Structures are given as C-alpha cells and as structure tokens.
Amino acid sequence: MTVESKRAVCQFCHPQCRIRVTSENGHLVSVEEDDSFAKANTTFPPVKACLRLRGAREFMYHPDRVNFPRKRVGEKGEGKWETISWDQAFDEIAQRLGKLTAQYGPETLAVTMGTGRSTSEYMGRFCNLLGTPNVIGQSHICYAPCVVTGAATFGWAVRHRTVKAIDTGSGKESLTKCALLIGIDPSQSTPRLWKSSRDGKAMGLRLIVIDPRKTQAAELADLWLQLRPGTDTALLTAMINVIIREKLYDKDFVGKWCHGFDSLAERVSQCTPEWAAAITQVPADKITEAAWMYATSKPAFSIHGMGTEHLQDCVEAMHARFILVAITGNLDVEGGDYLAGPSGLVSSAETTLDRMLPEGQRGKQIGIDRFRLLSWPGRELIQESVKRTWGKECSLSSITAVAHAPLVYRAMLTGKPYPVRAAITMASNPMVTQANVKLVYRALKSLDLYVVLDYFMTPSAELADYVLPVASWMERPYMRDVAGTDSDIYAGEQALPAAIPGEYDHKTDFEIFRGIGIRMGQEKYWPWETLEQAFDFRLTPMGMTHKEFMARGGFHSPPARYKKHEQIGFGTPTGKVELYSTVFEKLGYDPLPRYREDFESPVSRPELGKEYPLMLITGGRFHPMYHSDHRNIDSVRRRHPDPLLQINPETARKLGIADGDWAWIETRRGRIRMKSCHFEGVAPNVVHAEHGWWFPELPGEEPWLHGVWESNVNVLTADEPEACNALSGGWPLKTALCRVYKAKEYK
C-alpha cells in the first residue's frame, strides 16, 4: 500500500487555497487545509476549508464524470455517444479542423474559455500557431477590463489583494485606514479579503460599500451607498468632484505624477453630489461623506468586483475608481492599492507565442473594428509603454486580446464578417454562462465541428461532436503568477494520477491542445511533453524546476517595493498616471470617465419600463456554488437546492408572491422560474436572480439539455452590440427590465 501526501492548489474557485491531498494507491483519501503554507504566507491569511472542498472526493469519483473521450454518434443533442481513444479523438479533430481551416481560413475556429482556473496560456499557444484570433469567453465581464483599464491608467494592473490589517505593535491599529468596496461581497467571493476586512474593522478600519444589495459587507460597513443599478460611474465621478472641489486631493502626487488633472477637474465640475443623487438615488450628503471619509483616511484601499465588471459602462466606472486612488495619493503605498510589477516567470506572452499570430490574422479578429480596447489595437498600444517601463508585458495574453463573443456567435449563424464553423470550449459552459443564450444555442447547433473539454456532460457538452475529459486540479501540477499581474508566484503538486487503467483516463488542457496541435503541424513549438516540463521552462529565469520550486515551499513573494514610479515612472505613454487617458483617446474613445444612462433602464426606456417595471440584476456570488459548477455534487446541492430570486417583501406582497413561492421572471428575451426569497436588502424596484443554474439530474438529450431553459438567467440577459460597453464590448448583467409574477405550480 502506497500512501502519499501532496500539496495541491484548489481550483474549485479562485482564492488559490493550498491543500494537503492524501491518497492511497493513487486514490483520494482526504483533503485538508495546508496550515503550514498559510502560516508562512502573511500576504494571505488562513481561511477555513469550504463546503466545495469537502466534496472533493464526491467530485473526483462522481458516477457522471466523463472518464474517457466521447464521440457523438446520433444527431446533435440526441444524447448518443461512443467511447473512443485519445489517439482517435486527436486524429479526427485535427483532420476535421484541418479541412475547415483549408476551406475558410484558420479564423473559422473560435475557442471559448472560462474563469481562468486552467492553463489557458497553452490554449492561446495553439490558437496563435493555428492562426485564429477568435478566442472568446467571459473575459469582457470578468478580470480583463480591470487588467486593461489599470494598465492603460497606471501602466500596470492594480493587484486584487487583501486589506492590510495588521497589529503594528502599539495597540490595535489597522495600517489600512479605509477600505472602499465597489460591487463586491467578499463574504461570498473572496474569503481572505472578507477575513482581513473583519479583522481591520476590529482595529478601527473604516469601511465604505457601494452596492445595490445589502450584502454582509454592507452590513459591516460604516457607510453603505445603495445606488440604483448601473449608476456607479455617476456616483464615483461625484466623489471625485467633492475631492477636487474641497481640495482633498494629494497636491504633490497630482502635480508630479498625474496627467490631465485640469481636464478632469473641468469634466467633473458639473458632477456634483446633488447631480449624482438624482441619478443614483443615493442622498447627496452620503456621497459627500463617502468622499471625505475615503480622501482623509489614509492610507486607503479600494477594490471592485464583478458588480463593476458587469456594468454597461464598466470601463468608465473602473477608470473613475482608479482616478480616486491616484488623486488621493493611495497608489503604490503600503496599505493602499499596490502595483506589484512582473513576476520572475517567463512572460505569458512568450508562453502563448502571441507574436506568431500574423498581423493579417490579428486584423480579422471579430469585433476589432468596434470594441478596440480589449482586442489587438488596445493590447498593442498599452503594452508598448508597459514593456518599455517594466521590461515585460502585463496580463495573461489570452484575456487581453480577445474577440467579441456576442459578435462571434452571430458570425456562426450569419457567416458575417466570415464563416465561423468550428469551436472548442474549455473551462466554460456557454449554454449557461453566456448572455442571450437562445442565440448561443442556435449558434452552437449550427457548427460543423464542436469540441468540449469538461469534467461532466454540461448543457454545452450535450451539443458537442466530441467531449474530452480533463484532469482536475488534483490531477495536474499548478503554477501561476495571479493572472500575470502579480509578482507573487503560487505552485502546487500533482496530487493524484490523471489516469488509472480501466478506471479513467483524463488529460490536462496542455496535453489536449498539444495533442491536436502536433497533428496539425505544430510539433516544433511543443517541445515539452508534460505540463510540469512546461512549468520548468517558465521557471528558467529563476534557475529552478517546478519540483525544486515546490521543495522551497511552492510560493515566492518578493518584498514589497512601494512608490516604484519615483525610480521608473509609470508604464503609460506619458510616463504618468493618465487621469486623461491618451490610450483611450488614440483608440477613438472619450479619454475621461463620463456617465451614460444604460441601454435598458427605466430612464432610457420608459415605455418598456411600463411593461417591465422591475430592474433585474444578476451575477452576485453565493455559497456554496461557484458560477455553473457544483450543481451535481450532492453534498453541495443539499445546502442550496434551488435557484433563488431575491425580491423586496413589499414588492412581493403587492404581486401576491409569498416567501418560497416559485415565480416567473420575464424580460423581452424570455422567461424563467426561480424560488422567491424575500429580502429587504434590495430596493422595491430591484430583483436579483442567481446565475449559473442548470439541473444535471434532468435528461441530457433535447429538449431538456439538463434543464438549461428552466432557471438559467442568461435566457433573460442582453448581448446586442449597442447594449455593450463602447470601449471593451462587455455586456450588461446589472440592468435589464423585467416583470415578476407567481408561477401557478412547480414540481
């Protein structure tokens, strides 16, 4: 009997918890927190293992897990499959994809990706070598707008980190004096931030929360600004107005290191708290109080979450947030917002071989003519200055030069601007997680080749031609420098075998794209046979292998260096913080943040508002689920069995909907049903619907597709180009007009 204990990094969600995985003869016995790592790493305070992790064995050996490659033998969506070998899968996929690229060009392939919990850099390598610029997924509504807007403003992305709440030795005192949380509920999404926020409060930290819902963070806050959904930019520019008008800004830092302050001051001169109050429904005195609290409690820290990334004007809101950081002098100082700089790894741009994608192919990227910030024009313009200053590019390449997903799905259906006839889905589930899912469904059904990499037969997988079983975080080594924006490096061991003869045969994303790529003539560019060998290459600047890195603890965090701009400047075209963005201006956009009413709101669409009188928001995180994961893990599902609709009790009473009743939610795009949850923490004209819902227990074949049409909020969401952010192309998930009414029965 062989018993082993390995140090892995959990990827059931994003916080990168180090886990001790114990196995016996290659089979999982137990998982537990790695306390030794947490004690050694003061950057990340330890947190208790969550319910998701406690279901690890159930996940690993779930009877519905896809354990060998599958090939469709019936009609699409019919649910008929045969098991094939990996060699057959790679051979056939490469042959079919080769025929399509020969007929239409390599741009005929689109690759959809998800939350960045995989080795997406090797997917990018495959795509760049093939010649397709059409990588799509959730980047536009996830971390990419933050990375790109941060890099455009500061010349590097601000690190998402914890509040620096430490005992200084002279009594309890928080180093960070004030924390501004915008559209994030760390109690549900970011456990270390939540712990440090609570610890900080005990040491006198002042907390400001901007959120339309009364989250646990809002309950903890000194000041909760409950704004109308979609109006964050108005509120933030009004805070800037107060800080400039009352001369609360850091005059030395602004004078030496900020570009465009006078233009900013002129722009926000009319954005008074009274002006913003009429738009946001937050009282003017609260906006003023928030501005004073943030500007005068130094050092201050700020962070936004997906509540900001999901806005129609997400880039404008983030630009305003970053301006607040800069003009108050809270940038790159201890206890404030930190610019970490590059890590010691080989850059992700070299891993993905970005430069192997020909210029002519970059120009074919779908959406490049309209949404330029996150596509190749924005990437090239930003990285030129970043690389000059830091010597290395910022960000994971695969999330910052992406095609526009809604337009790619339309190209699948219309053939415009050219035919997109093939797709590969990795680490994503577009039938659940992509907006306007009825259109996505028609698009995926129309493809000549659709390949899905996943653990289970999701609604997306049920529409595929091939389903390839991927190795989980327990079955692959791990290494990452936090989305390419951080100097810290985290690594983990492969804790379990990815294949046991007769039981299962899983492969890493790296192995899958390498296997297909080699068959398509890419062999010379895939010199490594395993993911660990590829990690060895990325560690060459540090002079060690992945095994040696793990032997030294598996974590590298260089000492923090603050105010680096005093030696190197900022990695922007002007060498300063660009309050007035020359990058945005060169791309043809407004260089300063400006509030615009959303595409679909009671103000912009009053007639539609009469028919659909409530504002629908979605995307709020909730335990124990993570996006569309964990619905089939019984121990997790029992804790949260049904999809919930948060609705104000007053509104529910008027509609005759009791707490726990099933109710229809309807927009002009469709309707779904969820279980009502009376919640005083939303305004009477706002409802919040949970995202990510499908029902694995329902049949996979059509018309069921595991219940994808029952409670999937993306049946209701918009993705029309005119509804998307003008710079980035992000689609809105916080501002849809809807109506709610009681469902007669639900069984």
N, C-alpha and C positions, 0 to 999 in steps of 0.2 A: 504494500500500500504506500502510495506517494502522496504526502500532504505538503502543500505549498501555501505560502502567504505572500501575496504580491501587492504592490502599491499602485493602484489604478486611479484615474481621474474620472469621476462620474459625469456622464453626459446626458442624464435624464432631463436636465435643464441647463442653464447657463453658468451658475456660480462656480463651477470647476472645483467641487469638493474633492479632496484627496481621500481615497477609500482603501481600506485593507480588505482584500478579497482572499478568502481561504478556500482552497479546492482540495479534493481528494481524488486521485487518479484522473485528473482533468475535469472533474465535475464540481460545480459550485456547491459549497457547503454553507458559507455565510459571508456577509458583508458588514462592515462597521466603519465608523469614522476613524481616520488616521490622526489620532491626537498628537503624535509626535510632530507631524508636519504643521499642524495648527499652532502648536506652541512655539515652533521655530520661526514662524512667519507672522510677525506682528502687523504686517500690512492687512492681512485677512484674519479677523478674529474668528475663533472656532464657533460653529453652529451645530445644532443637533441634527442628526440624520432625519430626513423627511420620510413621509409615507411612501413616496415613489421609490426611494432606495430600498425600503424594507420589502418591496415587492419584486426585488431583482431576480430572485430565483424563479418566481412565477413567470416573469417576463422571459427569462433565459430558456425555460423549458415549456413554454406555453404550447398546448396542442395545436394551435392555429398558426404557429410560426412557420414561415416559409424557410425550409431547410435545404432545398435543392433547387436549381434553376427550373423554371416552368415556361412552357411554350403554349400559346393559345392554339386549340385545335377546332374550336367552334367559331361562331360569329362573335364579333366584339361585344362584350358584355353578356355573353351567354353563360359564362362560368364553366367552360370546358377546357381542361388543361392536361398536358402530359409532362412528366418529369424528363429532363434531358441532362446531359453532362455539361460541364463548364466549357469544354472544348467545342461542343456543338453550338452552344449559345454564342460564344465569341465568334466562331466561324460564320454563323448565319447572320448575326447582327452586322458584322463587318461587311459581309457580302451585300446585304440589302442596303446598308447605308452607303456603301461604295457606289451602287447603281444609282441611288438617288442623288448623290453629290455629282456624279458624272452627268446626270441629266439636267440638274437645276443649279449646280454650284454648291460648295460646302455650306454656304449661308442658309441652305434649306434645312439644316439641323438647328433646333433650339434645345437648350438644356435648362431645365427648371431646377432651382436649388432652394434650400430652406433656411434654417436658422443658424447655420454656421457651426453646427456641432459635428461636422465631418471634416475630411481632408479635401475641402473644395479647391485648394490650390492645384491639385493634380487633375481634377476635372477641368480647370482652366488651362492647364498644360495641354491636355488632349484637344480642347476646342481651338486653341491658338495654333497648334500644329496642323489640325484639320483645315482651319481657315474660316471658322464661323465666328462672327462677333455677337451671336444672339444667345447670350447667357441671360436668363431671366429668373424671376422668383420674388422673394419678399424684400429684397434689398431696399426698394423705394419706400417701404413703410417700416423699415427696421433700422439697422445701425448706419446704413450708408449715408443718409442725409446728414447725420451728426458728424461722421468722419469727414465728409466732403466740405460741409459748411465750416467746420472747425479748421480744416486745412486751408480753406480759402481766406478765413478771417485771421488766423493765428500763424499759419504756416506749419501747423501740426495739429492733430486732433486732440482735444481735451480728453484725458483719461476718465472713464467712469470708475469711480472709486468710492471708498467709504468716508464718512465724516471722520476727521482726525480728532477723536475724543479721547484724550489721554490725561492721566493724573500727572501734573507737572512736578509734583513733589512738595508743593507749598499749599497743601489743602486741595480739595477737589476743584479742579478748574479745567474747562474744556478749551483746548487750543483753538479749535474752530468755534467762533463766537456765534455764528448764524448760519443756518442751512436753508437754502431755497429749493424746494422740491416742486417741480412742474410736471403735472401729468404722470406721476409715478406713485405707486403704492408699494413701497419696499416690503411691507409685511407679507405681500403675496408674490413678489417677483425677485427681490434682492435681499436675501436673508442677512448678509453681512452689513449692508447699508442700514437695514432695519435695526440690527443689534447696536451698531455704532450710534445710530440716531437716538435710541432709547438711553444708551449709556451717556451720550452727550447731554441729553436733557437733564439727567441726574447731576450733571456738572455745570448746569447753567446755560447750556446751548439754547439759543432762540431759534424757533422753527417756523418757517413760512411755507404753507402748502397752497398751491394753485391747482384746483381740481373741481370739476362739476359734481363729483360724488364725494360724500363724506366717508372717506376711507379711514383705516386705522391711523394712518399718518395724519390725516386731517383732524382726527380726534386728539392726537397728541400735540398738535400744533399750537403755538402762541397766536397765530393768525392764519385763518383759513379763508381763502378767497374763492368763493363758489361762483365761478363765472358761467355765463351761457356757453354751451359747447361751441368750439370753433372760433372763439374770440381772444385767444391767448395773445396774439400779436398786438391787439389794441391795448390790452392790459399792460404788457411789457413795455411798449413804447410810452405809455403814460408814466410808468415808473421811471423811465429814462428822462422824461420831461421834468419830473419833480427833482431828480438828482442834479440835472443841469441847472434848472431854474433856481434851486436853493443852494447851488454851489457846493454840493456834497461830493462832487467827483474829486478824484486824485489829480490835482493840477500838475504835479511834477510828471507823473506817468503819462498823462494825456498829452502834455506838451512835448515830451521827448519821444514817445513811442506809439502814438496813435495817429493814423492818417484819416483826415476827413471830419474832424470834430466840428468845425464850423458848419459844414453841410448837414451833419447830423443834428446839430442844435437847431438849425433852421427847419429841418424836416419835422422834428418832434415839437416845435414851438406851439403848434395848434393841438397837440395830443395831450390835452390836459386831463387830470383825473375826472373832471366833470364830463368831458367828451367821452372818455372811456366808460364811465359809469352808465351812460345812456346805451352803449353798445353791449357791454359785458354783463350788466345787471349787478355789478359789484359796487357798493357805495363808494363815492369819491374819497371819503375820509379814510376808508380801509386801504385804498390804493396808495394814498399819500403815506399812511402809516407803514405800509409794507416797504415803500421806497426808503423811508428814513431808517427803518429797522435794518434793512439789508446794507445800506450805504454806511451806516455809522457803527455797525457791529463787526469789527474786523479782527482777524481775517474771516471772510465769509466764503462759504462753499455753495455751489449750485449744481443741480443735476436735473435733467429732464428724462422722461421715459417715453414709452410708446404712445402715451396720450398726446405727446407733441408730434412724434413722427407720423401719426395717423391723421394730422390736420391737412386740410386742403392747402393752407399757407404754411406748411411745416418749415420750409427753409427760412421764410421771413421770421417766424417765431424763434427759431434757433439762432438766427443772426442777431435778433434783439436780445436774446438771453446772453449771448457771447459779448455783446456790446456792454451789457450791465456788468459782466465780470471785469472787462477791461477798464472801463472808465472809473470804477471804484477801486482799482489797484489790487484786485484779488486774483490776478493771473500769475501763475507760476510762483506762488509764495507758499510757505508752509502753512497748512490749514486751509488753503484756498483751492482754486482749480489748477490742476497740475498738468504741464506739458512734459510728458515723460521722455519723448525722443525715441529713437530707434533702439531695438534690442541688438544683441550680438549675433543673431542668426543671419544666415544668407537671406536676402530680402525676398519677400513673396513674389515680387516682380520677376526675379530670376527663376524662382520655382515654377511659376506659371508660364515662363517664356513669352511674356507679353510682346516682346519685340519681334517674335516670329510671326505675328499676325500682320500680313501685308497692309500697307496704307490703303490700298484699294478696297480691301475687305473691311477695314475699320469704317470706311465711308458708307458701307452697306448696312451698318448696324441700324436696326429698326427703331425709329424714334429719335435718331440723331439730329434730324432737321428741326425738331420742335423742343425736345427736352434735353438740353445740351449739358447741363451741369453734371449729371451722373453718367453721361455717355463719354465717348472718346474725346470730344473737344474740351470738356471740362477737366477731365483727367490730365490731359497733356498740358493745359495751361497752368493748372495748380501744381503738378509735380515738377515742372521746370524750376520753380522757385524753391520748392521744398527740398529737392535733391541738391540744389546749389548750396543751401544753408546747412542741411543735416548730412549730406553725403549719401543719403538713402531715401527711397520713396516711402511715403506714409500710406498705410492701409493695406488690407488684403486686396490684391488686384481684382479678384473676382467679384468684389462688391462695389467697385467704384468705376467700372467701365462697362455698364450693363445696358442691354436693350430694354425697351419699354414693354413690359409684359402685356398690358391690355392691347397694344397695337400688334404684338406678335401673335396673340390668339386670333385677332382679326385677320392677320395675314394667312393663318392656317385655313380660314374659311373663305377668304376672298381672292387669295393669290396676289394681293397688293401690299407692298410695292413689288413683291415677287413671291413665288410659292414657298411656303414653309411646310414641308411634307413629312418631317421626322422630328421626334422629340425624345429626350431622355430625362427622366425625373429622378433626382437623387435627393434624399433627406428632405423631401417635401411631399405634400399631398394636395395638389392644386384643386381637386374637386371639393375640398373642404376649406382650404385656406386662401384661395384666390377670389377677389371680388367678382361680382356678376357671374356666378358660377353656371348659370344656364348657358351663357355664351361659351364658357370654358368647356363645358360638356360637349357641345356641338363641335367645337374645335378639335378636341382630343379624339372624338369619334371619327373625324374626317381624315386622320393621318394615315399615311401609308406604312409608317413604322413608329411604334411607341414602345419604349423600354422603361421599366420602373425598377429602381433599386430600393428595396424596403425590407422590413422585418416581417410584416403581415400583409394580407390582402386588403388593402385600403380601397375606398371607392375609386381612387385613381388607378390603382393596380388592376382592378377588375376590368378596366377598359384597355389594358395593355396587350401587346403581342408577346412580350417576354417579361417575366418577373424574376429578378435576380436577388438572391438572399444575401444581405450584407452582414458583416460582422458588427457586433455591438461594441460599446466602449470597453466591455470586459474582455473582448476577444481581439483587441488591437492595441498597439502602443499609442501613446499620446504625446504630443508636444505642440505648444502654441505660445505665441507672444501676444496674446489678447488682441485679436483682430488686427494685428500688425501695427497697432498704435502705441504699444507699451514697451518699455524697456525690460519689464519682468518676463521671465520665461518659466512656463509650467510644463512638467512632463509626468508621464505615468507609464508603468509597465503593462505589457500584455499579460493579463491575469489568467486567462483561460484559452485553451486551444480553439482556433476558429473552425476546425474540422475534426470530427471523430468518425472513423469509418463505420458505416451502417447507421449512424445516428443523424449527422448533419454535416453540411459542407458549405460554410459561409466564407465570403471573401470581403476584404476591405475595399473601400471605394478606389483606393490607389490601384489595387490588383485588377479591378474590373476595367478601369479606364486604360491601364497599361495593356491588359489582355486584348481589348478591342483595338487599341492604338497600334500595337505591334502588327496586327493583321492588316492594318491599313497603311503600312509603310513607315511607321514612326519609330522603329526599333532603336535606331542610333540615339534617340533622345530619351530613352528609358533605360539608363544604364543600371539602375538598381532593381533587384528582384523582389525586395520586400519593402514595406513601409518603414521599418526600422532602419534599413540601409539609406532610404531617402532622408530620414531624420539625421542620420550620421552626416550626410552631405550638408544639411542646413547648419549643423554644429561645427563645421570645419573652421570658421573664424575663431571659435573658442578653443580649438585644439583638443577636442574630445569627441567620443562617440556617445550615442544615446545611452548605452549601458554605463559608460563612465559618468555621464551626467546624472543618471539615477543613483549611482554609487555615492555621489557627492550630495545627495539629498533630493534631486529632481526638481529643484527650484532655484532660480537665480534672480536676485533683486539687487541691482546696483544701488549704492547710496543715492538718495535723492539729491539732486542739484537744482537749486532754485535760481530764479532770475537769470536764466541762461542767455536771455536776449542782450544782457549787458556785455557778453563776450561775442555772440554770433549774430545778434539781431533776430528778426522773425523771418520765417521762410515764405514770405509773400513777395509779390512784385515790388512793393515799396520798401520792404525790409521792416515794416511796422505793422502793428495791429490794424487791420483795414476795417475801421468803422464804416467807411465808404469803400465798398468792395470794387477794386479795379478789375477783379476776376469776373464778377457778375456783369460789370459794365462791358467788358470785352466780349462776353458771350451774348450781349444784346439784352440784358435784363436790368431792372432797377437796382442801382448799387446800394440803396438804403432800404431798410425794412419799411413796409407800408401795409397797413391793414386793408384787406379787401373782404367784403361780405362773401360768404360761401356760396357755391353754385346752387345748393339746395338747402335753404333755411326759411324760417317764417318771414324774414325780412326780404330776401332776394326773390322768393317765390310765394307771395301772399295768397295768390289764387290756389296754388297747390296746397298751401297750408290750411285752407278751409276744408279740404278733403282729407288731408293727413295732418291733424293738428298737433301731434307729438313729435319731439325730436328724439331720434334713435341714435344712441352711441353704443359702440361695441369695442372689444379688444382688451378690456380690463382683465388683468391676470387673476386667477383664482385657484387656490389649492383644492385638491391635490393634483389637478390636471395641469398639463403644460401643452398649450396650443391644441393640436388634434391628437396628441399622444394619450396613452393610458386608459382609453375608454374600454379596452378589453382585458385589463388587469383587474380581476375580481376584487382583490383586497383594496384597491384604489377606488374602483367604481362604487363599491358599497358605501363609501364615505361621501360620495357625490353622485347619486344615481341618475339624476335628471338635469336637463338644461334649464337654467333659471333666467327669468325676466325680472329685473328689479324695477318696481313701479311705486310711486308715491301712494301711500294709503288713501289720501284724499282723492286722487285721480281714480284709483281702483274702485273706491266706493261709488263714485259717480258712474262708472262703467259697469257696476254690478259684478265685479271680479273679487272673489274672496281670496285671502292668502292661501296659496296652494292650489288654486284653480288652474286648469290648463287654459291658455289664452292664445288667440291668433295675433300675430304681429304682421302687418301688411304694409308694404311700400308699393310704389307704382311698378316695381320689378317682380313682385311675387309675394307669397306669404308663407310663414312657417308657424309652428306652435311650440310654446315653451310653458313651463310651470311658473306661475306668478309668485313673486316673493315681495311682500310689502316692505318697503324700505324708505324711511323718512329722509335718508341721505341724498336723494335726488329731488330736484325741483318738480313741482306738479306737472310741468310740460315736458319732462325728460324721462325716458326709459333707457335702461341699459340691458342689452341682451348678450349673454355669454357666447363666445366664439369657439370654434373647433369641434362642434358636435356632429358625430355620426354614431351609428349603432352597430358595432361588429356582430352582435348577436342576430341581426336580421340577415336574410339571404344576400349573397353577394351578386347574384345574377340580376339582370334587369327584370322588372323596373325598380327593384329595391335598392341595389347598389349600397347595401348596408345602411339603409335609411338616410341616405345623403340629402334627400329632399325634405325630411321631416322637421329638423330643428337647426339646420345649417344657416347661420345668419348671413352668409355670403350669397344666399339666394336674394337677399334684400339690398345689398350694397351696390354702389355705383362705381363704374370704371370708365365712363366716357372721357375722352381726352380733354374736353372742356371742363370737366369736373376735377381734373388732376392738377397738382401743383405746377405752376408755369415754368419753374426752373428745373425741378427734379423729375416731375412726372408722377409723384406719389399720389395714390388715390385716397379719397377721404373715407374714414371709418367712424368719424365722430359727428357727422352732420348729415343725417338722412331724415326726411319727413316720413312719418308713419302714422298708422292708426292701430289701436289695440282693442280687441273685443273677445268676450268669453267664448271658448270652444264648448260646444254642446256636450261632448263627451270625448274621453280619450282612454283607450285601453291598451 
